Amino acid sequence: DAKTTQPNSMESNEEEPVHLPCNHSTISGTDYIHWYRQLPSQGPEYVIHGLTSNVNNRMASLAIAEDRKSSTLILHRATLRDAAVYYCILRSQGGSEKLVFGKGTKLTVNP
Amino acid sequence: ETGVTQTPRHLVMGMTNKKSLKCEQHLGHNAMYWYKQSAKKPLELMFVYNFKEQTENNSVPSRFSPECPNSSHLFLHLHTLQPEDSALYLCASSQDLAGSYNEQFFGPGTRLTVL
């Protein structure tokens, strides 16, 4: 699986938008971009995934660069409950079932 | 509540003890996974099961012995562990092994301390 690079930590204020970046310059054409997050004292949970087009769901939006070498997870209005470690993961279509976790970005949300 | 439960949530054991971790999923999934999360380290995949058959062992020491009696249950049997095995052990499940879009659902984990 191709590697991703994320900042170690980010801070945001409550009710403000948060943009979490992820670089994946070695992404292949069949790699999907997945985001998971891990709240304190819990297991990871799926957030969103995409291939080429931007994606929206009830939790977040995923903006994918035109060359697919980077992506951004967008939380439109951060809440205290969004404080977590966010993981950007590449998974090959039809390939490994593994989720290869990096260190992720620890998001702190200030009240 | 993710539909994946793990028991116990916390476990303290000595190096000579034998204990088991249990995972149960109520999602009708066919694939189940064990992950290890040590302090200051990323999550590491340990084992993968699909339709009760082990499909991956990620070079895990034999003191960890998985068991999958059916698609809904997964166990991790522990014996003669070392203090460095202290970690959060996470179970996950997914519909199947299709990688590209197959969401994994995680349990809350078992916090294991080996004395």
Interface residues (C-beta under 8 A of the other chain):
Chain A: T30 Y32 S41 Q42 G43 P44 E45 Y46 H49 R91 S92 Q93 G94 G95 S96 E97 K98 L99 V100 F101 G102 K103 G104
Chain B: T2 V4 A31 P42 L43 E44 L45 V48 T55 E56 L90 C91 A92 S94 L97 A98 G99 S100 Y101 N102 E103 Q104 F105 F106 G107 P108 G109
